């Protein structure tokens, strides 16, 4: 791994961490596309690497800060975390049965739909529609 690629990975990591801490997102919306388009990963490799990356660092850094301000309900988090563990396994099994281009298409459709939903909600709250 060259120093240029290490710097690229550090830049991707810093941007993903910032967005994760700010909006509670990052792995799917930033890290996976960055790994695909900037680093050259396949959709499957980007997804697996994103899950490995986000397993601890985001949880530790961002959660401690939110917990410090009283914004973490540990009981709710534990219940959801256990469900995410099961759902994540099922999702990984399903994803590994799909060809890369189909998985990438499904991911893109999901991101676009979420984007439109968030845009609509924000415009409605601002009474623009």
C-alpha positions as CSV (number, residue, x, y, z in Angstrom):
1,X,0.0,0.0,0.0
2,X,1.6,3.3,-1.1
3,X,1.5,6.5,1.0
4,X,-0.9,8.0,-1.5
5,X,-3.4,5.2,-0.9
6,X,-2.9,5.4,2.8
7,X,-3.7,9.1,2.6
8,X,-6.7,8.4,0.5
9,X,-7.9,5.8,3.0
10,X,-7.3,8.3,5.9
11,X,-9.3,11.0,4.1
12,X,-12.1,8.6,3.4
13,X,-12.1,7.5,7.1
14,X,-12.1,11.1,8.4
15,X,-14.9,12.1,6.1
16,X,-16.9,9.0,7.0
17,X,-16.3,9.6,10.7
18,X,-17.4,13.2,10.5
19,X,-20.6,12.4,8.6
20,X,-21.3,9.5,10.9
21,X,-21.0,11.6,14.0
22,X,-22.9,14.5,12.5
23,X,-25.9,12.6,10.9
24,X,-25.6,9.1,12.3
25,X,-24.8,7.8,8.8
26,X,-21.6,7.1,6.8
27,X,-21.1,3.5,6.1
28,X,-23.7,3.0,3.5
29,X,-24.0,6.5,2.1
30,X,-20.3,7.5,2.1
31,X,-17.9,4.8,2.9
32,X,-19.2,2.2,0.4
33,X,-19.4,4.5,-2.6
34,X,-15.9,5.8,-1.7
35,X,-14.5,2.3,-1.6
36,X,-16.1,1.5,-4.9
37,X,-15.3,4.6,-6.9
38,X,-12.1,5.9,-5.3
39,X,-10.4,2.7,-4.2
40,X,-11.8,0.3,-6.8
41,X,-13.5,-2.3,-4.6
42,X,-16.4,-4.4,-5.8
43,X,-19.8,-3.8,-4.2
44,X,-19.4,-7.0,-2.0
45,X,-15.9,-6.1,-0.8
46,X,-17.0,-2.5,-0.1
47,X,-19.9,-3.7,2.0
48,X,-17.9,-6.2,3.9
49,X,-15.1,-3.8,4.5
50,X,-17.5,-1.0,5.6
51,X,-19.1,-3.4,8.2
52,X,-15.6,-4.3,9.5
53,X,-14.6,-0.6,9.7
54,X,-17.7,0.6,11.4
55,X,-17.9,-2.3,13.9
56,X,-16.2,-0.4,16.7
57,X,-14.8,3.1,15.9
58,X,-18.1,4.8,15.2
59,X,-19.8,3.1,18.1
60,X,-17.1,4.0,20.5
61,X,-16.3,7.6,19.6
62,X,-19.7,9.0,18.6
63,X,-21.7,7.0,21.2
64,X,-19.6,8.1,24.1
65,X,-20.1,11.8,23.1
66,X,-23.9,11.3,22.7
67,X,-24.0,9.3,26.0
68,X,-22.1,12.1,27.8
69,X,-24.9,14.5,26.8
70,X,-27.6,12.1,27.9
71,X,-28.8,11.1,24.4
72,X,-28.3,7.4,24.5
73,X,-31.0,4.9,25.7
74,X,-28.9,1.8,26.4
75,X,-31.9,-0.5,26.8
76,X,-33.3,0.5,23.4
77,X,-29.9,0.4,21.9
78,X,-29.3,-3.2,23.2
79,X,-32.6,-4.5,21.8
80,X,-32.0,-2.9,18.4
81,X,-28.4,-4.1,18.4
82,X,-29.5,-7.7,18.9
83,X,-32.0,-7.3,16.1
84,X,-29.4,-5.7,13.9
85,X,-27.1,-8.6,14.6
86,X,-29.7,-11.1,13.2
87,X,-30.8,-8.8,10.4
88,X,-27.2,-8.1,9.4
89,X,-26.5,-11.8,9.1
90,X,-29.6,-12.4,7.0
91,X,-28.8,-9.3,4.8
92,X,-25.2,-10.6,4.3
93,X,-26.5,-14.0,3.3
94,X,-28.9,-12.4,0.8
95,X,-26.2,-10.0,-0.6
96,X,-23.7,-12.8,-1.1
97,X,-26.3,-14.6,-3.3
98,X,-26.6,-11.6,-5.6
99,X,-24.4,-10.6,-8.5
100,X,-22.4,-7.4,-7.8
101,X,-24.2,-5.2,-10.4
102,X,-27.6,-6.2,-9.0
103,X,-26.5,-5.5,-5.5
104,X,-25.1,-2.1,-6.6
105,X,-28.4,-1.3,-8.4
106,X,-30.4,-2.2,-5.3
107,X,-28.2,-0.1,-3.1
108,X,-28.5,2.9,-5.5
109,X,-32.3,2.6,-5.6
110,X,-32.4,2.5,-1.8
111,X,-30.2,5.6,-1.4
112,X,-32.3,7.5,-4.0
113,X,-35.5,6.6,-2.3
114,X,-34.2,7.6,1.2
115,X,-32.9,10.8,-0.3
116,X,-36.3,11.7,-1.8
117,X,-38.1,10.8,1.4
118,X,-35.8,13.0,3.5
119,X,-36.0,15.9,0.9
120,X,-39.8,15.7,0.9
121,X,-40.0,15.7,4.7
122,X,-37.6,18.6,5.1
123,X,-39.5,20.7,2.4
124,X,-42.8,19.9,4.1
125,X,-41.5,21.0,7.5
126,X,-40.3,24.2,6.0
127,X,-43.8,24.7,4.5
128,X,-42.3,24.9,1.0
129,X,-44.8,22.2,-0.3
